[in-house]
Amino acid sequence: MSPRQWSFPAVTVLVTLVCLAAVFGRALSSGVDGSAELRTAATVFVGIFVQATPFLVLGVLVSGLIAGFVSPRVLERVLPRRGASAVAAAGLSGVALPGCECSAVPVAGRLMDRGVPAAVAVTFLLAAPAINPVVVVATVVAFPGQPEVAGARVVGSLATAVVTGWIWLAVGRPEWIRRPRTAAPDQLPDGAFARLSVAAATAREDLVEAGSFLAVGAAFAAALHVLVPASWFEHLASDMLLAVVVMAVLAVVLALCSEADAFVAASLSALPLLPRIVFLVVGPAVDVKLMTMQAGAFGRRFVARFAPLTMVVAVGCALGAGTLLVGWR
């Protein structure tokens, strides 16, 4: 089924919700104004959503342009073919190719189809959504006056991608990966209009999907501010190990887009920076949405091995980078 067919119902639902909010806006406003808790939750939700949306839109636009105009053949020619240096080059290539996790999975699959080693492809898969300029700028904006947070995120995410790639290079087996028979083609359509259509369809689909996850994340952060007693945050902040575990699990469950997750992390200001850096590094590397997409692209045997490996490496690299750049705070 084409992206247009998939995205149309989601767009219809989104437009319907916006129209309903416009029609019943006054009644909703009155209900929110009548409760201090709802006012707080609404302020947190709107603040996160408004701050994150420009970066989300920019990210999906760039991702769509890459899908429409950059063939995996280009990456195949740029990336080295063999050894540890190829893995390192694939990690660094993520700086130059912005894109969300959703777009990185099919690109990595097409690279494998073209004969690029699996270790190189999975390194690109982990690096591209985590260290690209859009994500870095979004993190800097979300944490004003704390550039070390963005630095720790970049270092931790790049280390996660490269270390995971090196481990997969050493222990990975071809039989662990099963590409579907109808894998995505690596040929771009002919003509500028056709490529623009592909870019627009990809951007629209990614925006609706990523926007829904951003809304869930913003709602979750708002609920935490209202429903969770301050004493719980104080206890979590006083137990660094527990805070790290909780934030790592939240990153997996919430499955936020990498262009927007920094604003959710920044809203949890009662927690130390180190657990929030773990949240930022783990999220683009392994979450429930990614595992589902990877199972479809590479098979369940791949996910059963790759997801636990990535989780352990991501937490370790995040702790290392965070401790080095922000300390235990």
N, C-alpha and C positions, 0 to 999 in steps of 0.2 A: 504493500500500500504506500502511496506517495506521501511526502511530508505534508502536502496540502490537505489530504484527506484526514491525516492524523490530527493536524493542528486545528482544523476548522471547528470541531465541537468544543475544544478547549477555549478558543477565542469567543465562541458564542456564549459559553458560560460566563467568561470574564466580562463581556459587554453587558450581559443580563444583570450580573451583580452590580456593576457600576450604575446601570440605569435604576435598579431598585434602590441603591443607596441615594441616588439623586432625588428620587420620588419621596422616599421616606426619611430624607436627611434631617428634617426638623424634628420628627419624633425621636429619631436616634440621638440627636443632639440633646434633646430634653432629658432622655433617659440617662445619658452619660453625665450631664451636668448635675443630676440629682445624687450622684454617688462619688465620693472622693476617691474610692478605689478604682472605679471605672475611669475617672479623669486621669489618674496616674497611669493606668494601663494604656489608655488611648494615647497619652503623650509619649510614652515609651515606644509604642507600636509605630505611630506616625513618624517619630524622630528617626527610628532605625530605617523604616521603609523609604522615607524621603532622602535620607543621606545615601543609602545604598543604591537606589534606583539608577542614578546617572551612570555609575560604574557598571552596573549590571547591563544596561542598555549598550554602553560602549563595548563591553566584553562580547555580547552576543552579535553585535554588528561586525566586529573584527572576526569573530568565529565564522560568521556567515560568509564574509569575503574570502576567508581562507578556504572554506568548503567549495566556493564557486570558482576561485581563480588559482588556487595553489594545489597542484597535483602531488600525490605522494611520490611520484617519480622525481620531483624536485628534491624532496627530503632524502630519497634513496641515493641520489647523486651526491648530496652534501655529506651525509653521514658516512663515517668510515665503516668498513665491513667487518673487521675482525678485532677481537681482543678487548682488553680493559680500556684502551684509548677510545674505542668506538662508543663504549658505554659513557665515558666522561663527556665526549662530544655530544652525545644525545641528551645528556643532562643539561649542558650549557645551551643547547639549541632551544630549550624551553623559554629562554629569555627573549628570543626574537620572534616567537610564534604565540601570541596571545590566543587563548581559547579556553573554554570551560571543560570540565571533566567529561561532559557528554560528547563533545566533539573529538576529544583526544582518543577515546576508545575505538571508534571506527577507523581513524587515521592509523593508529597502531596496528589494527588488524590488516589494513591494506599494505602497510609496510612489511608485515610478515608474509603476506601473499606474494610480494615482490622479491622475497628472498632475504630481506634484512633479518639478521639473527634476532631471536625472540628477546634476548637480554637487552639488546639495543632498543627494540620497539617498546618494551615495558618501561625502560628508563625514560624514554620520551613521553610515554603515557603519564608517568608520575610527575615529570618536571614541568611540562607545558602549562597545566592549569594552576601551578603553584608559585612559579617564580617569574611570570611574565609581567611586563610593566604595568598593565591595568591593575593587577592584584597588588603589586607593590605600592602604587600610588593610593589605591583604596585603603590599604593598611595604614599608610602614613596619615591620611586624612582622618581615619577612624581613631587613631591614637595621636592627637596633636601634641607636639612637644616631647614625644617619645619615639624618635626614629629608631632607637635600638630594638623596638618590637618588630618593626618591618625587617631590620637587619637579621634578627634572630629567626624570623619566619623564612627569609630567603636562604640563609645558611642551613637551617634545619631541613627545609624542603629539598634543597639541592642535594644535601647529604643523603636524605632518604632515597631519592631517585637513583643516585649513583651507587650507593651501597647495596640497595636492592638489586640493581642491575648486575653488579659484580657477583652477588650471591647466586642470582639466577644463571649467570654465565658459568659458574662453577658446578652447580648442582641441578640445574633445570634439564628436563628431558623433553624431546619433541613429542612423545606420546601423551604428555600431559595437556597438550593444546589441541583442540579440535575445532577447526574453522568450519563454519556452515558452508554447505554446497553453494548457496546463493549469496556468497560474500559480496560486499559492496564493490562496485567496479572502480578501477583506479583511473579511468578515462574521464576527463571533463567534457561537458557538451560543447559543441562547436557554436561559435557566435557569442558576442558580448551580451546580447539580450538573454540568451538561454542561460549563460553563466550568472547574470544578475538575478534571474528567476530562481536559480538554485540557491544563491546567496540569500535572497529575501526569504525563501521558504525555510531555509535552515535557521536564519536569525529569528524569524517569527516563532518557529517551533521551540527553539531554545529559550526565547524570552518568556513564552507562556509557561514552560516547564520550570525554568529557573525562578521566575516570578512567584510561582505557587510555593516553591520551597522557601523563598525569602519571606513570603507572608507567614508561613508556618513558623519559621525561625523567629520572626519579629513578634508573633503572637505568643510563642513560648517564652521569649525574654520578658514580654510584658506581664505574662502570668507569673513568672518567677518573682518579679518585683512586687506583685500584689499578694499572691497566695502563700509564698514561702516566708516564714518569720525571719526577721533579721538575725535572730540567734542561730538559725541554721547556717546562714552564710558565715557568721563569726566562727562557728565550729568548723566549717569546711575550710575557711581561711587559715585556721590554726593547725590544720592537719594537711600538710603539703602532699603527702602520698595519696590520701583520700581525694583531695581536690584534683590531682593529676588523673586519677582513675576515672572520676566522675566526668571530667571534661573530655577525656578521650572517648568514653562511651557516648556522651552527648554528640560529639562530632560524627560518630558512626551512625547514630540514630537520626539526627536531624537532617543529614545529607544536604547541607546548604551549598549553594554555588560559591566558588572560590572568590568571585568578584564582590560578594556581599557578606561573607561570614565574619569579616573583621568588625563590622558594625554591631553584630550580635555579641561578639566577644567583648568589644569595648563597653557595651551596655552592662556587662556583669562586673561592674567596677568594685564590688565588695570582695571579689576574689583576687589573689595575687596574680602578678603578670605571668609567672612561669606556667601555671596550669592553663592559662588562656593561650599561651604560645603553643602548648601541646594541642589544644583545640584547633588552632590555625594550621598546624602542620599535618595532623592526622586527617582532618576533614577532606582535603583534596586528594588524599592518597587512598583512603579506604572508607566507604560508607555503604549503606544498604542499597542506595541507588546505583552506585558504581558496581557493586557485586552482582546485581541483577543484570546490568548491561554487559559486564565481563563474562557472565555465564552464557549469555546469548552469543557473544562474539568469539569466545575462546573455549567454552565448555565448562562444566561443573568441576571437573578434575583440576583444571587450572585455578579456579577460584578457591577450591578447598586448600590449595597449597599457597597461592599467591596472597590471599587476604590476610591469613595469620602472619605470614612473613612480613608483609608490608606494615601491619599493625605494630609488631614488635620493633621493627627498624624505625618507624616513624616516631614512636614514643621515645625510643632511645636517642635518636638524633635531635628531637625537639628538646629533650632535657639537656643534652650536651650543649646545643647552641644557646638555649635559654639561660643556662647557668653561666656560660661564658660571657654573654652580652648583657643580661639583666640581673643575674644573680638570683638568689632565693627570695624573691619578692614578688 
